[in-house]
Amino acid sequence: MSTDTSILGKSGLKNRLLRQDIFSKQIERYLAGETPYLRGTLGMLNQAADVINKDPRTRPVIIYQSTWSAGGDALVVKKGIHSAKDLKGKTIVLQAYGPHVDYMMRVLNKEIQKGLAELGLVKGDVLFTKANWDYALLQTGLTNTNQKLSPKFNPAKVASVINQRQQQGALDQGELFKFEIYFAPNQKNFSIDFYKDAFEKVINLASTYGGAVITVEGHSDPMGYLRKHKAGEQALVLGQIKQSAKNLSLGRSQAVRDNIIQYASSKGVLLDASQFAIIGHGISSPKSGVCGNLPCAPKTEKDWRANMRVEFRIIQIEAEDSVFQPL
């Protein structure tokens, strides 16, 4: 209950706040007129949409989105389940009308409303009304309103773990998702206009899997090195070419990471830079494969262009390697 000396009390308001984590109980009190508020994820609101939209008087208006998921959810699986693709054909048990349904939709890479409809939990698409308040006006008189993001990962430990796995050829250990973007020869800039879809995918994955490390791995074209090797160039020069390719791929990875964080910030989403591990593979892992101790030469232009890429992996490692720093 608000006290007389609180901000609410001084404004002549008497409010009683009760915590209710069971969403079905929230719905019951909301429909009974005992509370004007509902608190839940977008998926939870979608599941309740058919009930709360029956009467125009209880049709909800979204006034505030507190956060995106911080990645606290997790799946408990049986032996043999190592990634999302291993769930195909399996039975998944979830809390009814809970926030974990949202998590499962993201794991299965499904839009929430479409996924709920496929499960038979909603009849069709639901449009929610937003209040469209000017929240800046509500900040008048408030202090310490600037957002500050504390690093959630220990960068030194992350680098150590990633370096060890790279040397062991085990970067795919604990891998949840992986995808790639491609670039042109000598490209150093990665514009939002061209890579918007990929950037948004990384933002969503970073928000969903807040306790996982995201590797940003740059790869370079090996053709220049192979031509010099075929011409009998000295080992010193060949080594310099290899290092130059590694530096170039590392710079591209960093540029992609920085552009993603900048793009997320422009959308009001704060990404933690410590969650990203930057890797420059150079020419060591070409799409065309490795032939002996040399990169295999691309046979077609398509193969050649496929080598010039940045690869993203979402790797769950904090429980095993103690790199995550929970609040």
C-alpha positions as CSV (number, residue, x, y, z in Angstrom):
1,M,0.0,0.0,0.0
2,S,1.4,3.4,-0.9
3,T,2.3,5.5,2.1
4,D,1.5,9.2,2.7
5,T,5.2,10.1,2.3
6,S,5.7,8.3,-1.0
7,I,5.5,9.9,-4.4
8,L,2.1,8.4,-4.9
9,G,0.9,9.4,-1.5
10,K,2.0,13.0,-1.9
11,S,0.0,13.1,-5.1
12,G,-3.1,11.9,-3.2
13,L,-3.1,8.4,-4.7
14,K,-3.7,5.2,-2.7
15,N,-2.4,2.1,-4.5
16,R,-2.1,-1.4,-3.3
17,L,0.4,-3.5,-5.2
18,L,0.3,-7.3,-5.2
19,R,2.7,-9.7,-6.9
20,Q,1.1,-12.4,-9.0
21,D,3.3,-14.6,-11.0
22,I,0.6,-17.0,-12.2
23,F,-0.7,-15.5,-15.4
24,S,-4.1,-17.2,-15.3
25,K,-4.7,-15.6,-11.8
26,Q,-3.8,-12.2,-13.3
27,I,-6.4,-12.8,-16.0
28,E,-9.1,-13.7,-13.5
29,R,-8.5,-10.6,-11.4
30,Y,-8.3,-8.4,-14.6
31,L,-11.6,-9.7,-15.9
32,A,-13.2,-9.4,-12.5
33,G,-12.2,-5.7,-12.4
34,E,-10.0,-6.1,-9.4
35,T,-7.0,-4.7,-11.2
36,P,-6.6,-2.6,-14.4
37,Y,-3.2,-4.1,-15.2
38,L,-1.7,-7.2,-16.7
39,R,2.0,-8.1,-16.7
40,G,3.4,-10.6,-19.2
41,T,5.3,-11.3,-22.3
42,L,3.9,-10.7,-25.7
43,G,3.4,-14.4,-26.1
44,M,1.5,-14.6,-22.8
45,L,-0.8,-11.7,-23.9
46,N,-1.3,-13.4,-27.3
47,Q,-2.4,-16.6,-25.6
48,A,-5.0,-14.7,-23.5
49,A,-6.1,-12.5,-26.4
50,D,-9.3,-14.5,-27.2
51,V,-10.5,-14.1,-23.6
52,I,-9.6,-10.5,-22.9
53,N,-10.8,-9.2,-26.2
54,K,-14.3,-10.7,-26.0
55,D,-15.6,-7.6,-24.1
56,P,-14.5,-4.2,-25.5
57,R,-14.2,-2.9,-21.9
58,T,-11.3,-5.4,-21.2
59,R,-9.5,-5.1,-24.5
60,P,-5.9,-4.3,-23.4
61,V,-3.8,-1.3,-24.4
62,I,0.0,-1.7,-24.1
63,I,1.4,1.2,-22.1
64,Y,5.0,0.0,-21.6
65,Q,7.4,-2.7,-22.6
66,S,9.8,-3.1,-19.7
67,T,12.5,-5.3,-21.3
68,W,13.3,-7.9,-23.9
69,S,14.2,-11.3,-22.7
70,A,17.6,-11.5,-20.9
71,G,18.1,-15.1,-21.9
72,G,17.3,-16.6,-18.5
73,D,15.2,-19.4,-19.9
74,A,16.8,-22.8,-20.7
75,L,15.7,-26.2,-22.0
76,V,16.2,-29.4,-20.0
77,V,16.8,-32.1,-22.5
78,K,17.6,-35.8,-22.6
79,K,20.8,-37.3,-23.9
80,G,21.4,-36.9,-27.6
81,I,19.9,-33.4,-27.8
82,H,22.7,-31.0,-28.6
83,S,21.1,-28.2,-30.7
84,A,17.7,-26.9,-31.8
85,K,17.7,-29.1,-34.9
86,D,17.8,-32.2,-32.7
87,L,14.4,-31.4,-31.4
88,K,12.7,-32.4,-34.7
89,G,10.2,-35.2,-34.0
90,K,10.6,-34.9,-30.2
91,T,7.9,-34.0,-27.6
92,I,8.4,-30.7,-25.7
93,V,6.7,-30.0,-22.4
94,L,6.0,-26.4,-21.4
95,Q,4.3,-24.5,-18.6
96,A,0.8,-23.6,-20.0
97,Y,0.4,-19.9,-20.7
98,G,3.9,-19.1,-19.3
99,P,6.7,-17.0,-20.7
100,H,8.6,-20.2,-21.8
101,V,6.3,-20.4,-24.8
102,D,7.9,-17.3,-26.2
103,Y,11.3,-18.9,-25.7
104,M,10.3,-22.0,-27.5
105,M,9.0,-20.0,-30.5
106,R,12.4,-18.3,-30.7
107,V,14.2,-21.6,-30.5
108,L,12.1,-23.0,-33.3
109,N,12.6,-19.7,-35.2
110,K,8.9,-19.0,-35.5
111,E,7.0,-15.7,-35.3
112,I,5.1,-15.8,-32.0
113,Q,1.5,-15.5,-33.3
114,K,2.0,-17.9,-36.1
115,G,3.6,-20.5,-33.8
116,L,0.8,-20.2,-31.2
117,A,-1.8,-20.6,-34.0
118,E,0.0,-23.8,-35.2
119,L,-0.2,-25.1,-31.6
120,G,-3.9,-24.3,-31.4
121,L,-3.4,-21.8,-28.6
122,V,-4.9,-18.8,-30.5
123,K,-7.4,-18.6,-33.3
124,G,-5.6,-16.1,-35.5
125,D,-3.6,-12.9,-35.6
126,V,-4.3,-10.4,-32.9
127,L,-3.6,-6.7,-33.1
128,F,-2.7,-5.0,-29.8
129,T,-3.3,-1.2,-29.3
130,K,-0.4,0.8,-28.0
131,A,-0.9,3.8,-25.8
132,N,1.7,5.9,-27.7
133,W,2.5,8.0,-24.7
134,D,5.3,10.5,-24.7
135,Y,7.4,8.9,-22.1
136,A,9.9,11.7,-22.2
137,L,7.3,13.9,-20.4
138,L,7.2,11.4,-17.6
139,Q,10.9,11.9,-16.8
140,T,10.4,15.4,-15.6
141,G,11.9,15.7,-12.1
142,L,13.5,12.3,-12.2
143,T,17.2,11.7,-11.8
144,N,19.7,8.9,-12.8
145,T,17.5,7.9,-15.7
146,N,20.4,7.2,-18.1
147,Q,20.8,3.5,-18.9
148,K,24.1,1.9,-18.0
149,L,25.1,-1.6,-19.1
150,S,27.5,-3.5,-17.0
151,P,29.6,-6.3,-18.8
152,K,28.0,-9.7,-18.2
153,F,31.1,-11.6,-19.4
154,N,34.7,-11.7,-18.4
155,P,36.4,-10.8,-21.6
156,A,39.7,-12.4,-20.7
157,K,38.1,-15.7,-19.8
158,V,35.9,-15.6,-23.0
159,A,39.0,-15.0,-25.1
160,S,40.8,-17.9,-23.4
161,V,37.9,-20.4,-23.9
162,I,37.4,-19.4,-27.5
163,N,41.1,-19.5,-28.3
164,Q,41.4,-23.0,-26.7
165,R,38.4,-24.3,-28.7
166,Q,39.7,-22.7,-31.9
167,Q,43.0,-24.5,-31.5
168,Q,41.2,-27.8,-30.8
169,G,38.9,-27.3,-33.8
170,A,35.9,-27.4,-31.4
171,L,34.2,-24.1,-31.9
172,D,31.0,-25.9,-32.7
173,Q,30.9,-27.4,-29.2
174,G,27.8,-26.2,-27.4
175,E,26.6,-24.5,-30.6
176,L,23.0,-23.4,-30.5
177,F,22.7,-21.6,-33.9
178,K,25.0,-20.6,-36.8
179,F,24.6,-18.5,-39.9
180,E,26.7,-16.5,-42.3
181,I,26.8,-13.2,-44.2
182,Y,28.9,-12.6,-47.3
183,F,30.9,-9.7,-48.6
184,A,32.7,-8.5,-51.8
185,P,36.5,-8.6,-52.3
186,N,38.3,-5.9,-50.3
187,Q,35.1,-4.9,-48.6
188,K,35.6,-3.2,-45.2
189,N,32.2,-1.5,-44.6
190,F,29.0,-3.4,-43.7
191,S,26.1,-1.0,-44.3
192,I,22.8,-1.5,-42.3
193,D,20.8,-1.1,-45.5
194,F,22.4,-4.2,-47.0
195,Y,22.8,-6.3,-43.9
196,K,19.7,-5.2,-41.9
197,D,18.0,-8.7,-41.8
198,A,21.2,-10.4,-40.5
199,F,21.8,-7.6,-38.0
200,E,18.3,-8.0,-36.6
201,K,18.7,-11.7,-36.4
202,V,21.9,-11.2,-34.3
203,I,20.1,-8.7,-32.0
204,N,17.2,-11.1,-31.4
205,L,19.5,-14.0,-30.7
206,A,21.7,-11.9,-28.4
207,S,18.5,-10.9,-26.5
208,T,17.1,-14.4,-26.3
209,Y,20.4,-16.1,-25.3
210,G,21.8,-13.5,-23.0
211,G,23.9,-16.1,-21.2
212,A,25.6,-17.4,-24.4
213,V,28.6,-16.1,-26.2
214,I,28.3,-15.0,-29.8
215,T,31.3,-15.5,-32.0
216,V,31.8,-13.2,-35.0
217,E,34.3,-15.1,-37.2
218,G,35.8,-13.5,-40.3
219,H,37.1,-15.6,-43.2
220,S,39.3,-14.4,-46.2
221,D,39.8,-15.6,-49.8
222,P,42.9,-17.9,-50.1
223,M,43.4,-17.3,-53.9
224,G,46.2,-14.7,-53.5
225,Y,48.1,-17.0,-51.2
226,L,47.7,-20.0,-53.4
227,R,48.9,-18.2,-56.5
228,K,52.1,-17.1,-54.6
229,H,52.6,-20.6,-53.3
230,K,52.3,-22.1,-56.8
231,A,54.8,-19.5,-58.1
232,G,57.3,-20.8,-55.5
233,E,57.3,-17.7,-53.3
234,Q,59.5,-17.7,-50.2
235,A,58.1,-19.0,-46.9
236,L,58.6,-15.6,-45.3
237,V,56.4,-13.9,-47.9
238,L,53.8,-16.6,-47.7
239,G,53.7,-16.2,-43.9
240,Q,53.2,-12.5,-44.3
241,I,50.3,-13.1,-46.7
242,K,48.7,-15.5,-44.2
243,Q,49.0,-13.0,-41.4
244,S,47.7,-10.2,-43.6
245,A,44.6,-12.3,-44.4
246,K,44.1,-13.0,-40.7
247,N,44.3,-9.4,-39.8
248,L,41.9,-8.4,-42.6
249,S,39.3,-11.0,-41.4
250,L,39.7,-9.9,-37.8
251,G,39.1,-6.3,-38.8
252,R,36.0,-7.3,-40.7
253,S,34.7,-9.2,-37.7
254,Q,35.2,-6.2,-35.5
255,A,33.5,-3.9,-38.0
256,V,30.5,-6.2,-38.2
257,R,30.3,-6.4,-34.4
258,D,30.5,-2.7,-34.0
259,N,27.9,-2.0,-36.7
260,I,25.5,-4.5,-35.1
261,I,25.8,-2.8,-31.6
262,Q,25.4,0.6,-33.2
263,Y,22.3,-0.5,-35.1
264,A,20.8,-2.0,-32.0
265,S,21.4,1.2,-30.1
266,S,19.6,3.2,-32.8
267,K,16.6,0.9,-32.1
268,G,16.8,1.4,-28.4
269,V,18.3,-2.0,-27.7
270,L,21.5,-2.1,-25.6
271,L,23.8,-5.0,-26.5
272,D,26.6,-6.1,-24.3
273,A,29.9,-5.9,-26.2
274,S,31.4,-8.5,-23.8
275,Q,29.0,-11.1,-25.1
276,F,30.7,-11.0,-28.5
277,A,34.0,-12.8,-29.2
278,I,35.9,-11.6,-32.3
279,I,37.8,-14.1,-34.4
280,G,39.9,-13.7,-37.5
281,H,40.4,-17.1,-39.3
282,G,42.1,-15.6,-42.3
283,I,42.4,-18.4,-44.9
284,S,42.6,-21.3,-42.5
285,S,39.0,-22.5,-42.9
286,P,37.8,-21.9,-46.4
287,K,34.4,-23.1,-47.7
288,S,36.3,-24.9,-50.4
289,G,38.0,-27.1,-47.7
290,V,41.7,-27.9,-46.9
291,C,43.8,-30.0,-49.2
292,G,46.8,-31.4,-47.3
293,N,48.3,-28.4,-45.5
294,L,46.9,-25.9,-48.1
295,P,43.5,-24.3,-48.6
296,C,41.7,-26.0,-51.5
297,A,41.5,-23.8,-54.6
298,P,37.9,-22.7,-55.4
299,K,36.7,-24.3,-58.6
300,T,34.0,-21.8,-59.5
301,E,33.3,-18.1,-58.9
302,K,30.5,-19.1,-56.5
303,D,33.0,-21.1,-54.4
304,W,35.4,-18.2,-54.5
305,R,32.9,-15.8,-53.2
306,A,31.6,-18.2,-50.6
307,N,35.1,-18.0,-48.9
308,M,34.6,-14.3,-48.2
309,R,32.2,-14.4,-45.2
310,V,31.6,-13.6,-41.6
311,E,30.1,-16.4,-39.6
312,F,28.0,-16.1,-36.4
313,R,27.8,-18.8,-33.8
314,I,25.7,-18.7,-30.6
315,I,27.6,-20.9,-28.1
316,Q,26.4,-21.9,-24.7
317,I,29.5,-22.1,-22.5
318,E,29.0,-20.2,-19.3
319,A,28.0,-23.1,-17.1
320,E,31.0,-25.2,-18.2
321,D,33.7,-22.5,-18.4
322,S,32.6,-19.9,-15.8
323,V,32.8,-16.9,-18.2
324,F,29.3,-15.6,-17.4
325,Q,28.9,-13.1,-14.6
326,P,25.3,-13.2,-13.3
327,L,24.0,-10.2,-11.5
